[in-house]
Amino acid sequence: MAETFTLAHCSDPHLGHEREPDSKENARRMAEAIAADPGIDLVVITGDLTDQGDERPEDYALAQRWVASLGKPGRVVAGNHDVGAFVGVGRGEVREPACARFDEAFGGDRWANHDAAPGWSLVGVNSMVGGSGLERERAQQQWLTAQRQVAHQRGHAVALCTHAPLFVNDPAEPAGPVHGYWTAPPMARDALVRPDTEAALAPFGLVMSGHLHQCRSFEAGLAGHDRPTRFAWAPAASGSIVDAPSFPLDDGRARTGYWKHTLSAGADVLSTFVRVVLETRVYRADE
């Protein structure tokens, strides 16, 4: 095994978007840039591969071709535009049939690899089932706990791939305006971070997400973790950018491109941003 392992982390190409004519070209530019980057071992796409895959599953074929065009091994997780939004938003909520179609198209909505990166276990989950009450949510929670047990036994940290971030501003933030569309309910978040088990679990050393259409990287402490976790939001490969009261555009959050996370033993991660110039549009989001 090599001493380091580098992930390219991109998100939200929204393939099949009919209302934004630039999104197709932007996604092509992103794929071209990643394909030309020789220093990548695996590409992870943190959701919203499609714009209407939850209602128009034929768009999954567009996403499959786009992932293939990256020219690198790739893994994906589901976003709200792929399988439906968090329960409670009022429309387009996540449902089992859409999740099953995603499974068929991409080989499952959760995955793990304990052997690729030195000192790390790579894990992808379907964040959209959080708080849904679906059987899939219960099964995923049990599965994730088991994967963290395996990672602990190997002395690994976990690099988690999820569409929606675990939180927006504070790891312990209570229920509020940002929950419902932008993040799962705090109860679902807390169950993911600290499940009801006495088994020893590997910590989350890196959490990669999309969904908020902003570029951001920071460290924060999670409950039950001995050291800070690195969080990375990948901007949208479609070129759309969100400006919202709870996460306003500042500190370079309007950048477009992808993250490169270089993992090494000891739960070390070096995150660098690779700029890709896209045609952008800023959306003002109400909460």
C-alpha positions in Angstrom: 0.0 0.0 0.0 1.2 3.5 -0.8 2.0 5.9 2.0 -0.7 8.3 0.9 -4.0 8.1 -0.9 -5.6 11.1 -2.7 -9.3 11.7 -3.1 -10.8 14.1 -5.5 -14.1 15.4 -4.0 -16.7 17.1 -6.2 -20.4 17.4 -6.0 -23.7 18.5 -7.5 -23.3 18.3 -11.3 -27.2 18.3 -11.6 -27.1 16.5 -14.9 -30.2 16.9 -17.0 -30.9 20.4 -15.7 -33.2 22.0 -18.2 -33.5 25.5 -16.7 -29.8 26.2 -16.5 -28.2 26.0 -20.0 -24.7 26.4 -18.6 -24.8 23.5 -16.2 -24.0 20.8 -18.9 -20.9 22.7 -20.1 -19.9 23.3 -16.5 -20.1 19.6 -15.6 -18.1 18.8 -18.7 -15.3 21.3 -17.7 -15.3 19.7 -14.2 -14.9 16.2 -15.6 -12.2 17.3 -18.0 -10.2 18.9 -15.2 -10.4 15.9 -13.0 -9.6 13.5 -15.8 -6.4 15.6 -16.6 -5.2 15.6 -12.9 -2.7 12.7 -12.5 -2.5 12.9 -8.7 -5.9 11.3 -8.0 -6.5 7.8 -6.7 -10.3 7.9 -6.3 -13.1 10.4 -7.2 -16.0 10.8 -4.8 -19.1 12.7 -5.9 -21.2 13.7 -3.0 -24.7 13.6 -4.5 -27.1 15.4 -6.8 -25.6 13.8 -9.9 -28.9 14.4 -11.5 -31.3 17.3 -11.3 -34.5 15.3 -11.4 -33.4 11.7 -11.0 -35.9 11.2 -8.2 -38.7 11.8 -10.7 -36.9 11.1 -14.0 -34.7 8.1 -13.4 -33.6 8.0 -17.1 -31.3 10.8 -16.1 -29.2 8.3 -14.2 -27.8 7.3 -17.6 -26.4 10.8 -17.9 -24.8 10.5 -14.5 -23.3 7.2 -15.3 -21.7 8.5 -18.5 -20.4 11.6 -16.6 -18.8 9.5 -13.9 -17.2 7.3 -16.6 -15.8 10.5 -18.3 -13.8 11.3 -15.2 -11.3 8.7 -16.3 -10.6 7.6 -12.7 -12.2 5.1 -10.3 -15.3 6.8 -8.8 -17.8 6.4 -6.0 -21.1 8.3 -5.6 -23.6 8.9 -2.9 -27.3 10.0 -3.3 -28.5 13.5 -3.1 -32.0 15.0 -2.7 -32.3 15.5 -6.5 -31.4 11.9 -7.0 -33.7 10.2 -4.5 -35.8 12.9 -2.8 -35.5 15.5 -0.1 -35.6 15.1 3.7 -39.0 14.2 5.1 -40.9 17.3 6.2 -39.9 19.7 3.4 -43.4 19.4 1.9 -42.6 18.2 -1.6 -40.4 15.7 -3.3 -39.6 13.8 -0.1 -37.3 10.7 -0.2 -39.1 7.5 -0.9 -38.0 3.8 -1.1 -38.7 3.4 -4.8 -36.4 6.2 -5.8 -33.7 4.8 -3.5 -34.1 1.4 -5.0 -33.7 2.8 -8.5 -30.5 4.6 -7.4 -29.3 1.3 -6.0 -29.8 -0.4 -9.4 -28.1 2.4 -11.3 -25.0 2.8 -9.0 -24.7 -0.4 -7.2 -26.1 0.7 -3.9 -26.6 3.9 -1.9 -23.9 3.0 0.7 -20.5 1.6 0.4 -17.2 1.1 2.4 -13.6 0.4 1.6 -11.2 -0.5 4.4 -8.2 -1.4 2.3 -7.5 1.5 -0.1 -6.0 4.3 2.1 -3.3 3.9 4.8 -4.9 4.4 8.2 -8.3 5.2 6.8 -11.7 3.6 6.0 -13.7 5.2 3.2 -17.5 5.2 3.8 -20.4 6.6 1.8 -23.9 6.9 3.0 -27.3 8.1 1.8 -27.9 11.1 4.0 -31.3 11.8 2.6 -32.9 8.9 4.6 -32.0 10.6 7.9 -35.1 11.2 9.9 -37.3 9.5 7.3 -38.4 6.6 9.3 -37.8 4.3 6.4 -36.5 0.8 7.0 -33.5 1.9 4.9 -32.6 4.5 7.5 -32.5 1.9 10.3 -30.6 -0.6 8.2 -28.0 2.1 7.2 -27.5 3.1 10.8 -26.7 -0.5 11.8 -24.5 -0.9 8.8 -22.6 2.3 9.5 -22.0 1.3 13.1 -20.6 -2.0 11.9 -18.3 -0.3 9.5 -17.0 2.0 12.2 -16.4 -1.0 14.4 -14.3 -2.6 11.6 -12.4 0.6 11.1 -11.7 0.8 14.9 -10.3 -2.7 14.9 -7.9 -1.7 12.2 -6.9 1.4 13.9 -8.4 3.6 11.2 -10.2 6.9 11.0 -13.3 7.2 8.8 -13.5 9.4 5.8 -17.3 9.9 5.4 -19.0 10.9 2.1 -22.5 12.3 2.5 -24.6 14.7 0.4 -26.0 16.9 3.2 -23.6 18.2 5.8 -24.0 17.0 9.4 -24.5 20.7 10.4 -24.1 24.2 9.0 -22.5 26.3 11.7 -22.2 24.2 14.9 -21.9 20.4 15.4 -24.4 20.7 18.3 -26.8 23.1 16.7 -30.5 22.5 17.7 -33.4 22.2 15.3 -33.9 25.4 13.4 -34.5 27.0 10.0 -31.6 25.2 8.3 -32.9 21.8 9.2 -35.5 20.2 6.9 -34.0 21.1 3.5 -30.3 21.8 4.2 -29.5 19.2 6.9 -31.1 16.3 8.5 -32.9 16.7 11.9 -30.4 16.9 14.8 -31.7 13.6 16.2 -30.7 11.8 13.0 -27.3 13.6 13.0 -26.7 12.7 16.6 -27.6 9.0 16.0 -25.1 8.9 13.1 -22.2 10.5 15.2 -22.9 8.7 18.5 -25.1 5.7 17.9 -26.6 3.8 20.9 -23.9 1.2 21.3 -21.2 0.5 23.8 -18.9 -0.9 21.0 -15.7 1.0 20.3 -16.1 3.0 17.1 -13.6 4.7 14.8 -13.8 8.5 14.7 -14.8 10.5 11.7 -11.5 12.1 10.6 -12.9 13.7 7.4 -16.5 14.4 6.4 -17.1 15.3 2.7 -20.4 16.8 1.6 -22.1 18.9 -1.1 -25.7 20.2 -1.2 -25.1 23.8 0.0 -23.4 24.8 -3.3 -20.5 26.6 -1.5 -16.8 25.9 -1.1 -15.7 25.6 2.5 -13.2 23.6 4.6 -12.8 23.8 8.4 -12.3 21.8 11.5 -14.8 21.2 14.3 -15.2 18.9 17.3 -17.8 16.1 17.2 -19.2 14.5 20.3 -17.2 11.5 21.4 -14.2 12.4 19.3 -10.8 13.0 20.8 -9.5 15.3 18.0 -11.1 17.7 15.6 -12.7 16.5 12.4 -12.0 18.0 9.0 -15.2 19.1 7.1 -15.2 19.9 3.4 -18.1 21.3 1.4 -17.6 20.9 -2.3 -19.1 23.5 -4.6 -21.6 22.6 -7.3 -20.1 21.3 -10.6 -23.2 22.7 -12.2 -22.0 26.2 -11.4 -24.9 27.3 -9.2 -24.0 29.0 -5.9 -26.3 29.5 -2.9 -26.3 32.5 -0.6 -28.4 31.9 2.5 -28.9 33.8 5.8 -27.4 30.8 7.8 -24.4 30.4 5.4 -23.8 33.7 3.6 -21.2 34.0 0.9 -17.9 35.1 2.3 -14.4 33.8 2.9 -14.0 32.5 -0.7 -17.1 30.3 -0.5 -18.1 31.3 -4.1 -15.1 29.4 -5.6 -15.7 26.7 -8.1 -13.7 23.5 -8.5 -13.0 20.4 -6.5 -11.2 19.4 -3.3 -8.2 17.1 -3.2 -7.8 15.3 0.2 -4.6 13.4 0.7 -4.9 10.8 3.4 -2.1 9.2 5.3 -1.6 7.1 8.4 -2.3 8.6 11.8 -5.6 10.1 10.6 -3.7 12.9 8.8 -5.5 14.7 6.0 -4.2 17.5 3.8 -7.0 19.3 1.9 -6.3 21.5 -1.0 -8.7 23.2 -3.5 -8.3 23.0 -7.2 -10.0 25.9 -9.0 -12.0 25.1 -12.2 -13.5 28.2 -13.9 -17.2 27.8 -14.5 -20.1 30.0 -15.6 -21.7 30.7 -12.2 -25.1 31.9 -11.0 -25.9 32.9 -7.4 -29.2 32.0 -5.9 -30.6 33.8 -2.8 -32.1 31.2 -0.6 -34.8 32.0 2.0 -35.1 30.0 5.2 
